Amino acid sequence: MPGGRSRARLLGGDLELFEAIRRRRTTNGPFLPEPVSVEHQRMLVEFAGMAPSHFNSQPWRFVLVDDKDIIEEVARISGESMRRLMEEGTFWRRYRPYFRFSEEEMEERRDGIHIDQLPRVLKPFRRQIFSNTGQSVMNRFGVPKMLAEDNRKLVAGSPLLLAVLLDRTEYRPGELSGFYSVFGMGAAVENVWISTTALGMGIQFVSTPMEIPEKWQEIKTLLAVPDDLELMAVYRLGYLPEEKRRPTIDWSSHQRKRLSQYVFRNTCAAPEADAPKMPPR
Ligand SMILES: Cc1cc2nc3c(=O)[nH]c(=O)nc-3n(C[C@H](O)[C@H](O)[C@H](O)COP(=O)(O)O)c2cc1C
């Protein structure tokens, strides 16, 4: 589309934007210990606030947490939640449909998580980790405790946490406004996520406390969340080290579906072709 391309050139910097979108990732390894500069912290929340929202309601709120004591407390709660979810088997039961066990399965589906990085003791039980036997083997080898400690350390070693909240006058689950505010929040978070890439930073959900209501309440109390706000998510952020080590269990997969698996042309009856047709010369 020549018109589109020349306009993009006029805007300048477009290639960096496309590159940041393509390179955006979830970081599940450690960050550098150095603090995130206040300038960068402000940029992240400024870009978040640039997102679209229904009637420009801007229903999102953010808490930037760089206080070491609070970060360590969130880390403790996160680690504890991880241990419980793993020991009780909740995690595996809840997320079974997203795991893939071979390159071939991953290549065919092109979604979910390819579980190819496991603690050595578990490798022989790779396919059984979702069964009762797998669960007891994991508990016997102390896997929940090990993963909980990994998780605690990762969070505690993060120089910055970002809590995302919604204004409860907008966030009314079950109503259109509830959907719209979550939609807007997603756009705001994506702005943060892409910006971290451009700033040499990484970001990851601190999600385990969210899965256990009393643990989530502990985080709300710690962050002094008032009644008119709903705590929606907590992220850990920091600058990325040059060298990346894969964590004990690598929950990330960067595979993406082919266009024909998620895009249609004109109606849902016609999947988009994978290779774009070149215009006739
Ligand atoms: C709503 C939502 C929840 C997610 N929860 C977690 C999570 O709990 N822990 C985590 O490490 N990543 C989480 N992720 C990140 C996804 O695992 C990740 O985006 C996906 O595997 C693709 O990897 P990528 O972000 O590196 O491209 C979440 C992402 C979204 C949008």
The ligand as an ORCA input file, in Angstrom:
! r2SCAN-3c Opt
* xyz 0 1
  C      -4.312    -11.970     30.780
  C      -2.902    -12.526     30.766
  C      -2.460    -13.291     31.842
  C      -1.150    -13.760     31.869
  N      -0.701    -14.426     32.972
  C       0.617    -14.698     33.075
  C       1.153    -15.228     34.260
  O       0.439    -15.484     35.190
  N       2.490    -15.460     34.353
  C       3.322    -15.194     33.292
  O       4.509    -15.378     33.407
  N       2.825    -14.730     32.127
  C       1.514    -14.455     32.012
  N       1.026    -13.932     30.847
  C       1.917    -13.808     29.685
  C       1.682    -14.943     28.695
  O       2.078    -16.181     29.224
  C       2.490    -14.630     27.421
  O       2.024    -13.413     26.894
  C       2.380    -15.714     26.357
  O       2.911    -16.927     26.786
  C       3.152    -15.300     25.094
  O       4.495    -15.011     25.400
  P       5.114    -13.573     25.132
  O       4.351    -12.547     25.954
  O       6.544    -13.653     25.588
  O       4.994    -13.292     23.669
  C      -0.279    -13.483     30.778
  C      -0.735    -12.729     29.700
  C      -2.023    -12.240     29.694
  C      -2.481    -11.365     28.538
*
